[in-house]
Amino acid sequence: MSEDCIFCKIARGEIPSKKVYEDEDVFVFHDINPVAPVHFMLIPKIHLPSLLEAEECHAAVLGKMLVLAPKLAKEQGLEKGFRTVINSGKGGGQEVFHLHIHIIGGGNIPPMVKRT
């Protein structure tokens, strides 16, 4: 973990969060600025700045996160579906440089891209 990373601090319990799930590899918590009725984030406990830096050695934790996403989404009431978002790098809109997967759902989720 990184000493200065806000998500590492959340995973270590140094910054309070509304925890959804935790195990030895992953920490999951509700977003403090939700964009939908259900909005939580999955993060690896290892400090991985973004998906741009992911390597073969990260495959197990990345797979674990993707398998965990639908399980936790259903537990949070998203039985009919949800959106996953991973912003990667500055050019991808990433604001916190610790890999995280947003799980968003409930209510009226608009399309990601407007079609004309």
OpenMM code with the backbone's topology and positions (N, CA, C; nanometers):
from openmm import Vec3, app, unit

residues = "MET SER GLU ASP CYS ILE PHE CYS LYS ILE ALA ARG GLY GLU ILE PRO SER LYS LYS VAL TYR GLU ASP GLU ASP VAL PHE VAL PHE HIS ASP ILE ASN PRO VAL ALA PRO VAL HIS PHE MET LEU ILE PRO LYS ILE HIS LEU PRO SER LEU LEU GLU ALA GLU GLU CYS HIS ALA ALA VAL LEU GLY LYS MET LEU VAL LEU ALA PRO LYS LEU ALA LYS GLU GLN GLY LEU GLU LYS GLY PHE ARG THR VAL ILE ASN SER GLY LYS GLY GLY GLY GLN GLU VAL PHE HIS LEU HIS ILE HIS ILE ILE GLY GLY GLY ASN ILE PRO PRO MET VAL LYS ARG THR".split()
positions = [
    Vec3(0.0839, -0.1190, 0.0000),
    Vec3(0.0000, 0.0000, 0.0000),
    Vec3(0.0876, 0.1243, 0.0000),
    Vec3(0.0320, 0.2314, -0.0485),
    Vec3(0.1026, 0.3588, -0.0533),
    Vec3(0.0678, 0.4412, 0.0709),
    Vec3(0.1643, 0.5105, 0.1235),
    Vec3(0.1427, 0.5927, 0.2429),
    Vec3(0.0508, 0.7112, 0.2154),
    Vec3(0.0588, 0.7698, 0.0950),
    Vec3(-0.0145, 0.8924, 0.0641),
    Vec3(-0.1468, 0.8709, -0.0085),
    Vec3(-0.1736, 0.7519, -0.0554),
    Vec3(-0.2922, 0.7250, -0.1367),
    Vec3(-0.4182, 0.7224, -0.0502),
    Vec3(-0.5183, 0.7999, -0.0880),
    Vec3(-0.6426, 0.8067, -0.0099),
    Vec3(-0.7138, 0.6711, -0.0045),
    Vec3(-0.7120, 0.5945, -0.1138),
    Vec3(-0.7785, 0.4643, -0.1117),
    Vec3(-0.7005, 0.3631, -0.0275),
    Vec3(-0.5689, 0.3720, -0.0263),
    Vec3(-0.4892, 0.2870, 0.0631),
    Vec3(-0.5224, 0.3204, 0.2083),
    Vec3(-0.5377, 0.4493, 0.2389),
    Vec3(-0.5736, 0.4909, 0.3744),
    Vec3(-0.7119, 0.4393, 0.4133),
    Vec3(-0.8061, 0.4408, 0.3195),
    Vec3(-0.9402, 0.3869, 0.3454),
    Vec3(-0.9298, 0.2371, 0.3729),
    Vec3(-0.8562, 0.1652, 0.2907),
    Vec3(-0.8415, 0.0202, 0.3080),
    Vec3(-0.7747, -0.0148, 0.4411),
    Vec3(-0.6842, 0.0706, 0.4877),
    Vec3(-0.6170, 0.0474, 0.6167),
    Vec3(-0.7028, 0.0909, 0.7351),
    Vec3(-0.8158, 0.1566, 0.7086),
    Vec3(-0.9029, 0.2027, 0.8163),
    Vec3(-0.8623, 0.3365, 0.8743),
    Vec3(-0.7706, 0.4074, 0.8089),
    Vec3(-0.7250, 0.5371, 0.8580),
    Vec3(-0.8239, 0.6483, 0.8249),
    Vec3(-0.9032, 0.6265, 0.7209),
    Vec3(-1.0091, 0.7193, 0.6814),
    Vec3(-1.1391, 0.6401, 0.6865),
    Vec3(-1.2411, 0.6929, 0.7552),
    Vec3(-1.3665, 0.6177, 0.7656),
    Vec3(-1.4349, 0.6001, 0.6308),
    Vec3(-1.5032, 0.4882, 0.6173),
    Vec3(-1.5814, 0.4607, 0.4967),
    Vec3(-1.6990, 0.3733, 0.5353),
    Vec3(-1.7950, 0.3658, 0.4452),
    Vec3(-1.9097, 0.2772, 0.4645),
    Vec3(-1.8758, 0.1471, 0.3910),
    Vec3(-1.8181, 0.0544, 0.4664),
    Vec3(-1.7667, -0.0692, 0.4075),
    Vec3(-1.8795, -0.1603, 0.3619),
    Vec3(-1.8590, -0.2194, 0.2434),
    Vec3(-1.9502, -0.3189, 0.1873),
    Vec3(-1.8923, -0.4582, 0.2082),
    Vec3(-1.7605, -0.4716, 0.1889),
    Vec3(-1.6953, -0.6030, 0.1928),
    Vec3(-1.5458, -0.5825, 0.2117),
    Vec3(-1.4827, -0.6826, 0.2727),
    Vec3(-1.3370, -0.6803, 0.2849),
    Vec3(-1.2860, -0.8228, 0.3000),
    Vec3(-1.1745, -0.8512, 0.2345),
    Vec3(-1.0996, -0.9744, 0.2579),
    Vec3(-0.9515, -0.9400, 0.2497),
    Vec3(-0.8670, -1.0402, 0.2396),
    Vec3(-0.7222, -1.0141, 0.2413),
    Vec3(-0.6714, -0.9392, 0.1177),
    Vec3(-0.7483, -0.9426, 0.0075),
    Vec3(-0.7026, -0.8828, -0.1191),
    Vec3(-0.7786, -0.7590, -0.1629),
    Vec3(-0.9031, -0.7459, -0.1185),
    Vec3(-0.9951, -0.6471, -0.1747),
    Vec3(-1.0665, -0.5714, -0.0630),
    Vec3(-1.0936, -0.4437, -0.0883),
    Vec3(-1.1759, -0.3625, 0.0015),
    Vec3(-1.2841, -0.2990, -0.0836),
    Vec3(-1.4072, -0.2993, -0.0334),
    Vec3(-1.5213, -0.2467, -0.1092),
    Vec3(-1.5971, -0.1505, -0.0191),
    Vec3(-1.6280, -0.0322, -0.0734),
    Vec3(-1.6952, 0.0705, 0.0074),
    Vec3(-1.7843, 0.1579, -0.0797),
    Vec3(-1.8831, 0.2207, -0.0153),
    Vec3(-1.9746, 0.3102, -0.0862),
    Vec3(-1.9027, 0.4397, -0.1238),
    Vec3(-1.9340, 0.4889, -0.2435),
    Vec3(-1.8790, 0.6153, -0.2912),
    Vec3(-1.9372, 0.7291, -0.2078),
    Vec3(-1.8542, 0.8256, -0.1699),
    Vec3(-1.9040, 0.9378, -0.0897),
    Vec3(-1.9821, 1.0391, -0.1733),
    Vec3(-1.9689, 1.0324, -0.3047),
    Vec3(-2.0450, 1.1183, -0.3963),
    Vec3(-2.1186, 1.0313, -0.4973),
    Vec3(-2.2204, 0.9570, -0.4531),
    Vec3(-2.2861, 0.8621, -0.5432),
    Vec3(-2.3569, 0.9308, -0.6595),
    Vec3(-2.3531, 0.8651, -0.7747),
    Vec3(-2.4220, 0.9155, -0.8938),
    Vec3(-2.5504, 0.8373, -0.9208),
    Vec3(-2.5810, 0.7422, -0.8322),
    Vec3(-2.7005, 0.6587, -0.8457),
    Vec3(-2.7385, 0.6106, -0.7055),
    Vec3(-2.8590, 0.5553, -0.6909),
    Vec3(-2.8997, 0.5054, -0.5590),
    Vec3(-2.8015, 0.4035, -0.4989),
    Vec3(-2.7402, 0.3212, -0.5824),
    Vec3(-2.6359, 0.2298, -0.5368),
    Vec3(-2.5084, 0.2661, -0.6123),
    Vec3(-2.4036, 0.2952, -0.5380),
    Vec3(-2.2751, 0.3308, -0.5996),
    Vec3(-2.1650, 0.2944, -0.5002),
    Vec3(-2.0954, 0.1871, -0.5316),
    Vec3(-1.9839, 0.1472, -0.4469),
    Vec3(-1.8637, 0.1157, -0.5333),
    Vec3(-1.7478, 0.1032, -0.4681),
    Vec3(-1.6229, 0.0821, -0.5407),
    Vec3(-1.5475, -0.0371, -0.4848),
    Vec3(-1.4900, -0.1140, -0.5740),
    Vec3(-1.4017, -0.2247, -0.5379),
    Vec3(-1.2590, -0.1792, -0.5637),
    Vec3(-1.1718, -0.1985, -0.4648),
    Vec3(-1.0309, -0.1648, -0.4835),
    Vec3(-0.9447, -0.2828, -0.4394),
    Vec3(-0.8304, -0.3018, -0.5053),
    Vec3(-0.7357, -0.4006, -0.4531),
    Vec3(-0.6632, -0.3382, -0.3343),
    Vec3(-0.6253, -0.4203, -0.2381),
    Vec3(-0.5496, -0.3676, -0.1247),
    Vec3(-0.4065, -0.3332, -0.1641),
    Vec3(-0.3540, -0.3990, -0.2670),
    Vec3(-0.2224, -0.3577, -0.3173),
    Vec3(-0.2397, -0.2248, -0.3889),
    Vec3(-0.1396, -0.1413, -0.3839),
    Vec3(-0.1488, -0.0125, -0.4537),
    Vec3(-0.1133, -0.0332, -0.6005),
    Vec3(-0.2155, -0.0298, -0.6837),
    Vec3(-0.2010, -0.0385, -0.8290),
    Vec3(-0.2613, 0.0903, -0.8835),
    Vec3(-0.1790, 0.1813, -0.9361),
    Vec3(-0.2287, 0.3136, -0.9742),
    Vec3(-0.3471, 0.3139, -1.0707),
    Vec3(-0.3445, 0.2273, -1.1714),
    Vec3(-0.4566, 0.2217, -1.2652),
    Vec3(-0.4474, 0.0933, -1.3461),
    Vec3(-0.5484, 0.0707, -1.4260),
    Vec3(-0.5483, -0.0462, -1.5130),
    Vec3(-0.4342, -0.0380, -1.6147),
    Vec3(-0.3875, 0.0826, -1.6432),
    Vec3(-0.2746, 0.1000, -1.7350),
    Vec3(-0.1483, 0.0305, -1.6853),
    Vec3(-0.1348, 0.0171, -1.5539),
    Vec3(-0.0161, -0.0455, -1.4955),
    Vec3(-0.0356, -0.1937, -1.4632),
    Vec3(-0.1528, -0.2466, -1.4917),
    Vec3(-0.1798, -0.3877, -1.4593),
    Vec3(-0.0908, -0.4795, -1.5419),
    Vec3(-0.0427, -0.5835, -1.4748),
    Vec3(0.0436, -0.6823, -1.5382),
    Vec3(-0.0080, -0.8220, -1.5061),
    Vec3(0.0550, -0.9220, -1.5635),
    Vec3(0.0141, -1.0613, -1.5423),
    Vec3(0.0070, -1.0967, -1.3934),
    Vec3(0.0963, -1.0417, -1.3136),
    Vec3(0.0975, -1.0721, -1.1695),
    Vec3(-0.0270, -1.0207, -1.0972),
    Vec3(-0.1033, -0.9325, -1.1603),
    Vec3(-0.2256, -0.8791, -1.1011),
    Vec3(-0.3509, -0.9554, -1.1441),
    Vec3(-0.3350, -1.0557, -1.2287),
    Vec3(-0.4500, -1.1258, -1.2860),
    Vec3(-0.5427, -1.1851, -1.1796),
    Vec3(-0.4868, -1.2434, -1.0758),
    Vec3(-0.5707, -1.3072, -0.9738),
    Vec3(-0.6584, -1.2061, -0.9013),
    Vec3(-0.6009, -1.0936, -0.8591),
    Vec3(-0.6815, -0.9954, -0.7867),
    Vec3(-0.7825, -0.9274, -0.8796),
    Vec3(-0.7441, -0.9036, -1.0039),
    Vec3(-0.8382, -0.8435, -1.0987),
    Vec3(-0.9543, -0.9387, -1.1258),
    Vec3(-0.9247, -1.0655, -1.1434),
    Vec3(-1.0301, -1.1648, -1.1632),
    Vec3(-1.1208, -1.1749, -1.0420),
    Vec3(-1.0609, -1.1729, -0.9251),
    Vec3(-1.1390, -1.1789, -0.8014),
    Vec3(-1.2357, -1.0606, -0.7942),
    Vec3(-1.1875, -0.9423, -0.8292),
    Vec3(-1.2717, -0.8229, -0.8250),
    Vec3(-1.3892, -0.8339, -0.9220),
    Vec3(-1.3637, -0.8848, -1.0430),
    Vec3(-1.4702, -0.8963, -1.1416),
    Vec3(-1.5732, -1.0021, -1.1036),
    Vec3(-1.5297, -1.1090, -1.0398),
    Vec3(-1.6234, -1.2121, -0.9946),
    Vec3(-1.7027, -1.1629, -0.8736),
    Vec3(-1.6400, -1.0834, -0.7902),
    Vec3(-1.7053, -1.0305, -0.6718),
    Vec3(-1.8096, -0.9230, -0.7060),
    Vec3(-1.7863, -0.8482, -0.8128),
    Vec3(-1.8751, -0.7366, -0.8491),
    Vec3(-2.0225, -0.7776, -0.8593),
    Vec3(-2.0598, -0.8797, -0.9363),
    Vec3(-2.2025, -0.9129, -0.9450),
    Vec3(-2.2594, -0.9678, -0.8140),
    Vec3(-2.1796, -1.0396, -0.7387),
    Vec3(-2.2262, -1.0921, -0.6095),
    Vec3(-2.2633, -0.9773, -0.5171),
    Vec3(-2.1735, -0.8799, -0.5035),
    Vec3(-2.2001, -0.7660, -0.4163),
    Vec3(-2.3107, -0.6773, -0.4713),
    Vec3(-2.3161, -0.6615, -0.6033),
    Vec3(-2.4234, -0.5816, -0.6646),
    Vec3(-2.5598, -0.6410, -0.6291),
    Vec3(-2.5728, -0.7720, -0.6407),
    Vec3(-2.6995, -0.8372, -0.6054),
    Vec3(-2.7306, -0.8183, -0.4578),
    Vec3(-2.6302, -0.8311, -0.3723),
    Vec3(-2.6505, -0.8106, -0.2285),
    Vec3(-2.6946, -0.6681, -0.1976),
    Vec3(-2.6573, -0.5727, -0.2825),
    Vec3(-2.6948, -0.4321, -0.2645),
    Vec3(-2.8269, -0.3990, -0.3348),
    Vec3(-2.8953, -0.5013, -0.3867),
    Vec3(-3.0270, -0.4815, -0.4466),
    Vec3(-3.0299, -0.4646, -0.5968),
    Vec3(-2.9190, -0.4892, -0.6643),
    Vec3(-2.9114, -0.4688, -0.8088),
    Vec3(-2.9280, -0.6009, -0.8838),
    Vec3(-3.0370, -0.6730, -0.8558),
    Vec3(-3.0608, -0.8025, -0.9185),
    Vec3(-3.0831, -0.7935, -1.0693),
    Vec3(-3.1327, -0.6788, -1.1179),
    Vec3(-3.1654, -0.6643, -1.2604),
    Vec3(-3.0497, -0.6112, -1.3440),
    Vec3(-2.9402, -0.5763, -1.2792),
    Vec3(-2.8249, -0.5281, -1.3551),
    Vec3(-2.7614, -0.4057, -1.2926),
    Vec3(-2.6460, -0.3712, -1.3445),
    Vec3(-2.5670, -0.2607, -1.2915),
    Vec3(-2.4652, -0.2198, -1.3968),
    Vec3(-2.4035, -0.1073, -1.3741),
    Vec3(-2.2963, -0.0591, -1.4619),
    Vec3(-2.1644, -0.0698, -1.3872),
    Vec3(-2.0604, -0.1124, -1.4583),
    Vec3(-1.9253, -0.1096, -1.4038),
    Vec3(-1.8464, -0.0044, -1.4806),
    Vec3(-1.7668, 0.0717, -1.4083),
    Vec3(-1.6848, 0.1753, -1.4707),
    Vec3(-1.5449, 0.1670, -1.4128),
    Vec3(-1.4462, 0.1611, -1.5016),
    Vec3(-1.3059, 0.1705, -1.4619),
    Vec3(-1.2439, 0.2823, -1.5450),
    Vec3(-1.2163, 0.3952, -1.4815),
    Vec3(-1.1468, 0.5039, -1.5486),
    Vec3(-0.9972, 0.4757, -1.5360),
    Vec3(-0.9256, 0.4811, -1.6462),
    Vec3(-0.7836, 0.4443, -1.6462),
    Vec3(-0.6974, 0.5592, -1.6960),
    Vec3(-0.6200, 0.6169, -1.6053),
    Vec3(-0.5294, 0.7261, -1.6403),
    Vec3(-0.6012, 0.8591, -1.6535),
    Vec3(-0.5216, 0.9650, -1.6556),
    Vec3(-0.5777, 1.1006, -1.6708),
    Vec3(-0.6646, 1.1118, -1.7947),
    Vec3(-0.6190, 1.0541, -1.9049),
    Vec3(-0.6936, 1.0609, -2.0296),
    Vec3(-0.8245, 0.9847, -2.0250),
    Vec3(-0.8383, 0.8934, -1.9301),
    Vec3(-0.9614, 0.8160, -1.9136),
    Vec3(-1.0511, 0.8707, -1.8043),
    Vec3(-1.0158, 0.9868, -1.7510),
    Vec3(-1.0985, 1.0509, -1.6497),
    Vec3(-1.0715, 1.0056, -1.5069),
    Vec3(-0.9633, 0.9318, -1.4847),
    Vec3(-0.9326, 0.8856, -1.3495),
    Vec3(-0.8921, 1.0034, -1.2619),
    Vec3(-0.9491, 1.0085, -1.1406),
    Vec3(-0.9193, 1.1168, -1.0469),
    Vec3(-0.8379, 1.0700, -0.9277),
    Vec3(-0.8632, 0.9491, -0.8793),
    Vec3(-0.7854, 0.8912, -0.7697),
    Vec3(-0.7001, 0.7810, -0.8309),
    Vec3(-0.5691, 0.7917, -0.8175),
    Vec3(-0.4791, 0.7001, -0.8860),
    Vec3(-0.4464, 0.5774, -0.8011),
    Vec3(-0.5529, 0.5012, -0.7796),
    Vec3(-0.5507, 0.3669, -0.7205),
    Vec3(-0.6632, 0.2967, -0.7950),
    Vec3(-0.6323, 0.1896, -0.8639),
    Vec3(-0.7321, 0.1194, -0.9438),
    Vec3(-0.8597, 0.0986, -0.8635),
    Vec3(-0.9732, 0.1311, -0.9235),
    Vec3(-1.1013, 0.1073, -0.8594),
    Vec3(-1.2076, 0.0824, -0.9651),
    Vec3(-1.3003, -0.0049, -0.9283),
    Vec3(-1.4141, -0.0362, -1.0152),
    Vec3(-1.5381, 0.0227, -0.9500),
    Vec3(-1.6044, 0.1133, -1.0212),
    Vec3(-1.7317, 0.1669, -0.9743),
    Vec3(-1.8418, 0.0676, -1.0113),
    Vec3(-1.9298, 0.0383, -0.9166),
    Vec3(-2.0503, -0.0400, -0.9421),
    Vec3(-2.1658, 0.0564, -0.9178),
    Vec3(-2.2452, 0.0780, -1.0233),
    Vec3(-2.3485, 0.1807, -1.0205),
    Vec3(-2.4804, 0.1193, -1.0663),
    Vec3(-2.5884, 0.1504, -0.9940),
    Vec3(-2.7177, 0.0989, -1.0365),
    Vec3(-2.8322, 0.1511, -0.9526),
    Vec3(-2.9509, 0.1052, -0.9891),
    Vec3(-3.0722, 0.1512, -0.9229),
    Vec3(-3.1213, 0.2780, -0.9894),
    Vec3(-3.2489, 0.2997, -0.9868),
    Vec3(-3.3029, 0.4204, -1.0491),
    Vec3(-3.2908, 0.4146, -1.1997),
    Vec3(-3.2859, 0.5309, -1.2607),
    Vec3(-3.2804, 0.5427, -1.4065),
    Vec3(-3.1377, 0.5757, -1.4479),
    Vec3(-3.0639, 0.4750, -1.4908),
    Vec3(-2.9255, 0.4946, -1.5342),
    Vec3(-2.9270, 0.5283, -1.6842),
    Vec3(-2.8828, 0.6478, -1.7200),
    Vec3(-2.8843, 0.6845, -1.8619),
    Vec3(-2.7782, 0.6087, -1.9418),
    Vec3(-2.7929, 0.6065, -2.0731),
    Vec3(-2.6900, 0.5427, -2.1563),
    Vec3(-2.5557, 0.6127, -2.1365),
    Vec3(-2.4483, 0.5355, -2.1545),
    Vec3(-2.3133, 0.5931, -2.1411),
    Vec3(-2.2846, 0.6910, -2.2539),
    Vec3(-2.3328, 0.6599, -2.3714),
    Vec3(-2.3049, 0.7415, -2.4894),
    Vec3(-2.4366, 0.7792, -2.5546),
    Vec3(-2.4548, 0.9074, -2.5797),
    Vec3(-2.5754, 0.9505, -2.6491),
    Vec3(-2.5667, 0.9125, -2.7963),
    Vec3(-2.6709, 0.8557, -2.8449),
    Vec3(-2.6756, 0.8183, -2.9868),
    Vec3(-2.7668, 0.9166, -3.0585),
    Vec3(-2.7266, 0.9576, -3.1793),
    Vec3(-2.8079, 1.0532, -3.2547),
    Vec3(-2.8866, 0.9836, -3.3623),
] * unit.nanometer
topology = app.Topology()
chain = topology.addChain("A")
for resn in residues:
    res = topology.addResidue(resn, chain)
    for name in ("N", "CA", "C"):
        topology.addAtom(name, app.Element.getBySymbol(name[0]), res)
